[in-house]
């Protein structure tokens, strides 16, 4: 049974839900590393800081990427990420939203 489809009445046992996410990616960027500027063509995203110290640049605006920070990346905007530390990795999540139907 597909875990994203409703459970059948007799079998049950699976909590049915609909997800708004296409993917959740755990990422680590080496000390001093960079993710080059690129455009979001398929899905809007959230970038969530987990550990380390970095900068996310969205549409030319620099935003801190640290533990607990959330950066919104609308469809069609540009993103670049850099690790501002020369010693520690930058850890973050990328949460990709499903395209609107």
C-alpha positions in Angstrom: 0.0 0.0 0.0 1.2 3.5 -0.8 1.8 5.3 2.5 0.5 8.5 1.0 -2.8 7.0 -0.1 -5.8 6.5 2.2 -5.8 3.3 4.3 -8.4 0.8 3.2 -11.4 0.4 5.6 -10.7 -3.2 6.4 -6.9 -3.3 6.5 -6.4 0.1 8.2 -3.3 0.6 10.3 -1.7 3.3 8.1 -2.3 7.0 8.9 -3.4 8.6 5.7 -2.0 12.0 4.9 -1.3 14.3 2.0 2.2 15.9 1.8 3.0 19.3 0.4 6.7 18.4 0.0 8.4 17.0 -3.0 11.6 16.3 -1.1 13.6 17.0 2.0 17.3 16.9 1.6 19.9 16.9 4.3 23.0 18.8 3.1 26.5 19.5 4.4 28.8 22.1 3.0 32.6 21.8 3.7 34.4 24.6 5.5 34.8 27.5 3.0 32.6 25.7 0.5 30.0 27.3 -1.8 26.9 26.3 -3.8 26.9 28.5 -6.9 24.1 30.8 -7.8 21.3 29.0 -9.5 17.6 29.6 -10.3 14.7 27.6 -8.7 12.9 26.3 -11.8 10.8 23.4 -10.5 9.8 24.0 -6.8 9.8 26.7 -4.3 12.1 25.8 -1.3 12.9 26.5 2.3 16.5 26.3 3.5 16.7 25.5 7.2 20.0 26.0 9.1 20.9 23.1 11.4 24.5 23.8 12.4 27.5 26.0 11.4 27.6 29.5 10.1 26.9 30.5 6.5 25.1 32.9 4.2 22.3 32.3 1.8 21.9 34.8 -1.0 18.4 35.0 -2.4 17.6 37.3 -5.3 20.8 39.3 -4.4 19.9 39.7 -0.7 22.4 38.1 1.8 20.7 36.3 4.7 22.4 34.5 7.7 22.2 30.7 7.5 22.7 29.5 11.1 21.1 26.9 13.4 17.3 27.7 13.5 17.2 30.1 10.6 14.7 29.6 7.8 15.2 31.1 4.3 12.4 31.2 1.8 13.2 30.7 -1.8 10.3 31.4 -4.1 10.0 29.8 -7.5 12.0 31.7 -10.1 14.4 33.3 -7.6 18.2 32.7 -7.5 20.0 31.0 -4.6 23.6 30.8 -3.6 25.0 29.4 -0.3 28.4 29.8 1.2 30.0 28.4 4.4 31.5 31.3 6.3 33.6 29.0 8.5 37.1 27.8 7.6 36.8 25.1 10.3 33.3 23.7 10.6 30.9 22.2 8.1 27.6 24.0 7.4 24.6 21.7 7.9 21.2 22.6 6.5 18.0 21.1 5.1 16.4 21.9 1.7 12.6 21.4 1.8 11.1 21.4 -1.7 7.4 22.2 -2.0 5.3 20.3 -4.5 4.4 22.5 -7.5 0.8 23.9 -7.3 -1.6 21.9 -9.4 
